[in-house]
Amino acid sequence: MNRISEPTRRDIIDAMVVERVRWSGRLEEPDFLSRLFDLNSLPSHDHRYTTAYEDIHKHQVMNSDWEPDWVFYDSRFRILHGDDEVFLRFLCETLHPVVRSDIEEVQRLRQAFNELLRQDGYELVEKMRLSGRPVFAARQTDVSESQVMDTIKEQFRVLDSDYVMQQITRMETSVFDDPALAIGTAKELIETCCRTVLQERGKEADEKWDLSQLVKRASRELRLIPESIPDKATNTVRRVLGNLASITQGIAELRNAYGTGHGKDASHRGLSPRHARLAVGAASTLAIFIVQTHREQMETIDG
């Protein structure tokens, strides 16, 4: 179900038209759209041509005889009536450094987009820099989800690792924009936490270990079942920890099938943002548990 309403979409489109914002920036329109869609596989609306690329090039590069806002109403791209993901990716692309070089214009447009998007629960945030210029991705602004990510960041600050914080930021900003990257990074976060815990405890981790082996080794080192726990609760704790192992296996399988890190065949179809959010949430829960347990035990030893 889409969250970005048609009125919000039309408000954004109208604002771009009124301000005479060239949505393709310094690129020709077919070149801009090729960054988002396979124009050579989409049909032409002009019977003289075979592909959308040829069609658009003829009418907007050679002749320039369509309205400036034609793309928003073209059924091939479904920007006005399609999925939120398509609309948001389009907006992010209009701000990309390859498309738009004026930093002040980029920030002004982003602010205008966000003022309208936030009423429907989204915003565009910086996810990385390209030659010193921001590249944006969309994220949800739900209070509950933002609080979860803030909690995750706070827990991992104790590791004093820029690399870990970069992983968390990458997960947060890619859940919607690039679900495969979010799933791949979720697996990397668990690996990083396990290796860090083992390193801080003077234990070596074999570079060849897979995720399950890493989690098992870290769990064994952390003695996750306390000695003081009542016997009747032991089975419950073991069952919960068994579920953590299942999470580990599930995230590894998701990453292998849908995440970054492995090549896919040409017919591959990725998962949606909600699947990425599930992987990120599960990985974060497991990683927080490992880090918190490690820190509590180390503080007891140091004390």
Buried (B, 14 or more C-beta within 10 A) or exposed (E): EBEBEEEBBEBBBEBBBEEEBBBBBEBEBBBBBBBBBEBEEBEBEEEEBEBBBBBBBBBBEEEEEEEBBEBBEBEBBEBBBBBBBBBBBBBBBBBBBBBBEEEEBBEEBBEBBBEBBEEBBBBBBBBBEEEEBBBBBBBBBEEEBEEBBEEBBEBBEEBEBEEBBEBBBBBBBBBBBBBBBBBBBBBBBBBBBBBBBBEEBEEEBEEEBEBEBBBBBBBEBBEBEEEEEEEEEEEEBEEEBEEBBEBBBBBBEBBBEBBBEEEEEEEEEBBEBEBBBBBBBBBBBBBBBBBEBBBEBBEEEEE
